[in-house]
Amino acid sequence: MGSRRRQRGSVRHKPVRSRVVAAPYIAPARRRTRSPGPLMVPTKWVKFVVALFLLPLCALLSQTFFTSFARATVAERLWAGEEFWFFSLGAILWLIAFFGLPRPIVVYVFGHELTHALWVWMMGGRVSRFKVGREGGHILTDKNNFLIALAPYFFPLYSILVLAIYGALSLFLNLQPYGRLLYALVGMTWAFHLTFTCWMIPKNQTDLQENGTVFSLVIIYLANLLLLSAMLIIASPRINCANFAADLGRNMANFSHAVVTLSSRFRQSP
C-alpha cells in the first residue's frame, strides 16, 4: 500500500497525479525527484525532526491513557459493564478468526482504498480510478499528502460504518435491545483494523516510506492513541474531556519540570 505520482504527457504544467497502491506484493515505480539545492532541506528530514519532537507527546499521552484506563477499570469497575464485555467478546472472536481462518484480504484492501478515497474527498480532491482485487488495489487521485497516505492505518473505517449505520437506523427504529450487538460489532471491527494494521506495517509499505518511516509510525501511533482515548472517554461515565486534559496537562508539567531539573544539573556539573 504505497503511493506514487506520475505526470501525464510531457507538458510540464499538467497536474501531477498520485497513485496509491494497496498491495504489499506490488512494487511501486519510483518517483523522479529533483536534487535538493544548496539551501533546500529534504522534506523527509523535516518530518523526521518533527517526529522526534512528537515522541515526548506520544509518551505523555500513553501515560495519561493507561492511567485513566486503569482508574476506570479498577476504581470505576469499567470491566463489569456489558459494554466492556461485549466489546471484548467481539475483539476475541475476530482474533480467533484472524489467526485461525483464511484472512479476508479483499475486504481489507477494499476498506484501505475506500479510506484513501474518503480522505481525498474530505480534502477537496478527486478520485478518478478505484481498483480492488486480492492481489491489491489502487486509487488514482489529483491530491496526496501524509494524512491521505496514512489514513488507513489510523482510521477504523468499518467501526465508523457500524456506528453510522446504527445511528441512522436508530432515528427510525428502537435499537436499544441490540446495544450488545453494537458493542460486539465495534469490538470486532476495531480488532480487524488493529490486526491488519499491525500485520501490514512491517511489509515495507511505501505509504510509510514516502513520508519517512519514523514520522509515519509516530503519526499512526499518536492518531490511534487519540482515538482510543476518545473511546475511553465515551465508555467511562466518570472520565470526560476536561479531566483527561487535566491529567495530560499535569503529566506535561511534570515532564517539563524533570527536563528543567535535568538541564540545570547538567549545566552545574563540572
Secondary structure, 3 states (H helix, E strand, C coil): CEEEEEECCCCCCCCEEEEEECCCCCCCCCCCCCCCCCCCCCHHHHHHHHHHHHHHHHHHHHHHHHHHHHHHHHCCCHHHCHHHHHHHHHHHHHHHHHHHCCCCHHHHHHHHHHHHHHHHHHCCCCEEEEEEECCEEEEEECCCCHHHHHHHHHCCHHHHHHHHHHHHHHCCCCCHHHHHHHHHHHHHHHHHHHHHHHHHCCCCCHHHHCCCHHHHHHHHHHHHHHHHHHHHHHHCCCCCHHHHHHHHHHHHHHHHHHHHHHHHHHHHCC
